[in-house]
Amino acid sequence: MFCLHFTLPLLWYHGSLSRSEAESLLTLCKECSYLVRNSQTNRSDYSLSLRSCQGFMHMKFTQCKDGKYILGQNSPPFDTIPEVIHFYTTHKLPIRGAEHLSLLFPVLVQTL
């Protein structure tokens, strides 16, 4: 089971946000804006929602048998999802159609 614990607040983590709600938040954002949310298909999984020049992309984080996480099929494994996010802020995404993108602009959770 995945645990979202990290030493810093995860302001890009939006919890149970739907795919369409994620797209609504990303609509006014620039290319390379992103957020992480619970997957709608399996509540114990997580998805990355990303704004690209062609619209929106949604990618699931995959937990390997050894407990590590990858994004796409060509990602190196990481111990936590925050480590995946941190890595792809300075590296290009290993996803077809997003090879030119990095995670540059987190969409922050708005608190009331």
Steps between C-alpha positions, in 0.01 A plus 500: 500500500630841402566758769523871421733608778785739439683763701349791305132577435384341175321804363464338156301206647127559452354180650174372354483736206331355192661498157261770375557714811876469443455615141292796618781607734761454227301688234628842604853374568800505270671204339693281749252571783413189699321354800475160667163351593343173608424273207129469424532136396677383815504715814832353615669620178606851403505691173701789362295754304704723273436793266671463162485714187249249358270493803508277805681179584419263785755239605478243774783439743579128500620325812745222416523168683795635702281788626667766286311739269537575132328738262452350155697198379846657476523677835768408750350366825456727803421431865218757518276699269646831629840371381352430154359853487827655616701308239277610212525866595852488350467211252278446196202268544542146360150504352418487129359837399658671802870436435567875482325576832617525859288564809559873534188660646317325785132583526471573869210393717288801587409515868209706625 
